[in-house]
Amino acid sequence: MRYMVIFLLLQLMVFPGGKATAQHPGVRPIPVIFETDMGNDVDDVLALDMLYKFLDQGKIRLLGISSNKDNPYSVPLLCIMNNWYGHPDIPLGRVQGGVNSTADAKDYAQAVYDYQRNGQYVFRKYLGDTSHIMESVALYRKLLSGQADGSVRIISVGFSTNIARLLDSKPDSYSSLTGRELVKKKVKELYMMAGNFNGKLRGGEYNVIKDSLAAKKVFDEWPTPIVTSPFEVGITVLYPATSIEHDLNWADAHPLKVAYESYLPMPYDRPCWDPTAMLYAVEPDNAYFSVSPPGRIRVGVKGRTSFTAEKGGLHRYLLVDSAQSARIRNRFIELVKMKPAHFKNVKP
């Protein structure tokens, strides 16, 4: 009887930001929503692969994944990855009337979707039912309303369309709060891959300029702290082609490897813009990064970003030196090498 009571207490014990799980008792998983322009740069796939590994380890609860790329293959790839990695119940959201950046890069999302061997589609069997996929702002409101106050970390590694619209959203059946009120109550921090602050990038940073009005709205009005990983950080951390070529061969066909092979001619080492924002959101205390003083980020003409230090400011951005870049790269390789704990080998 005593052991049964202890077991029940463990199941009911709630920690800030999450619940203890049977697989990882005592761990405080971080509630995370991942916002991605899946199908643009291939580092989105890399970042999501690592998030699944953190989920397997009990470090996070991946509440949902939202696509901000208005493209017919972005959400199907997210469905495929959820099912392939063994997490079919993670809800997905899709942008409506958002940025269609299909012409900006070779669409590896379609390449994974259409990938064949011996005349058979390899990954379509992981697609699952897509009829339940919600519009992204509605999904955000549903997810946030059910979380503890000040607990959720949003990782946005694409366009700011959905999170800007979230701020403007009205009370609904999920919450009587406006979007801004809901964000202020439920979100701990917003982590973004956005901006450039060393003056070496001509023009604005891609994620900002593709929907600069949305990015401006977020930096002007978001009511919780924002930490951004700028262009100059991710470009110093190159994920090695050798890892893609050799560390993923345990699977007959791996979506991350297929995405890399279809994005650019192999071998190539790719900058890790999106994974750096993700890593700081999940492991901020491991000295992988330095952080700017608090201040204010502004979006100006043609999507150019600027930073002004201000006491009590809500905005900060990441910095790295060469030693930190090497440590981050090694951490990324360590994560990608891990086999998914719940990998599903679905037969045709």
Rosetta blueprint (number, residue, H / E / L):
1 M L
2 R H
3 Y H
4 M H
5 V H
6 I H
7 F H
8 L H
9 L H
10 L H
11 Q H
12 L H
13 M L
14 V E
15 F E
16 P L
17 G L
18 G E
19 K E
20 A L
21 T L
22 A L
23 Q L
24 H L
25 P L
26 G L
27 V L
28 R L
29 P L
30 I E
31 P E
32 V E
33 I E
34 F E
35 E E
36 T E
37 D L
38 M L
39 G L
40 N L
41 D L
42 V L
43 D H
44 D H
45 V H
46 L H
47 A H
48 L H
49 D H
50 M H
51 L H
52 Y H
53 K H
54 F H
55 L H
56 D H
57 Q L
58 G L
59 K L
60 I E
61 R E
62 L E
63 L E
64 G E
65 I E
66 S E
67 S E
68 N E
69 K E
70 D L
71 N L
72 P L
73 Y L
74 S H
75 V H
76 P H
77 L H
78 L H
79 C H
80 I H
81 M H
82 N H
83 N H
84 W H
85 Y L
86 G L
87 H L
88 P L
89 D L
90 I L
91 P L
92 L E
93 G E
94 R E
95 V E
96 Q E
97 G E
98 G E
99 V E
100 N L
101 S L
102 T H
103 A H
104 D H
105 A L
106 K L
107 D L
108 Y H
109 A H
110 Q H
111 A H
112 V H
113 Y H
114 D L
115 Y L
116 Q E
117 R E
118 N L
119 G L
120 Q E
121 Y E
122 V L
123 F L
124 R H
125 K H
126 Y H
127 L L
128 G L
129 D L
130 T L
131 S L
132 H L
133 I L
134 M E
135 E E
136 S H
137 V H
138 A H
139 L H
140 Y H
141 R H
142 K H
143 L H
144 L H
145 S H
146 G L
147 Q L
148 A L
149 D L
150 G L
151 S L
152 V E
153 R E
154 I E
155 I E
156 S E
157 V L
158 G L
159 F L
160 S L
161 T H
162 N H
163 I H
164 A H
165 R H
166 L H
167 L H
168 D H
169 S L
170 K L
171 P L
172 D L
173 S L
174 Y L
175 S L
176 S L
177 L L
178 T L
179 G H
180 R H
181 E H
182 L H
183 V H
184 K H
185 K H
186 K H
187 V E
188 K E
189 E E
190 L E
191 Y E
192 M E
193 M E
194 A L
195 G L
196 N L
197 F L
198 N L
199 G L
200 K L
201 L L
202 R L
203 G L
204 G L
205 E L
206 Y H
207 N H
208 V H
209 I H
210 K H
211 D L
212 S H
213 L H
214 A H
215 A H
216 K H
217 K H
218 V H
219 F H
220 D H
221 E H
222 W L
223 P L
224 T L
225 P L
226 I E
227 V E
228 T E
229 S E
230 P L
231 F H
232 E H
233 V H
234 G H
235 I L
236 T L
237 V L
238 L E
239 Y E
240 P L
241 A H
242 T H
243 S H
244 I H
245 E H
246 H H
247 D L
248 L L
249 N L
250 W L
251 A L
252 D L
253 A L
254 H L
255 P H
256 L H
257 K H
258 V H
259 A H
260 Y H
261 E H
262 S H
263 Y H
264 L L
265 P L
266 M L
267 P L
268 Y L
269 D L
270 R E
271 P E
272 C L
273 W H
274 D H
275 P H
276 T H
277 A H
278 M H
279 L H
280 Y H
281 A H
282 V H
283 E L
284 P L
285 D L
286 N L
287 A L
288 Y L
289 F L
290 S E
291 V E
292 S L
293 P L
294 P L
295 G E
296 R E
297 I E
298 R E
299 V E
300 G L
301 V H
302 K H
303 G H
304 R L
305 T E
306 S E
307 F E
308 T E
309 A E
310 E L
311 K L
312 G L
313 G L
314 L L
315 H E
316 R E
317 Y E
318 L E
319 L E
320 V L
321 D L
322 S H
323 A H
324 Q H
325 S H
326 A H
327 R H
328 I H
329 R H
330 N H
331 R H
332 F H
333 I H
334 E H
335 L H
336 V H
337 K H
338 M L
339 K L
340 P L
341 A L
342 H L
343 F L
344 K L
345 N L
346 V L
347 K L
348 P L
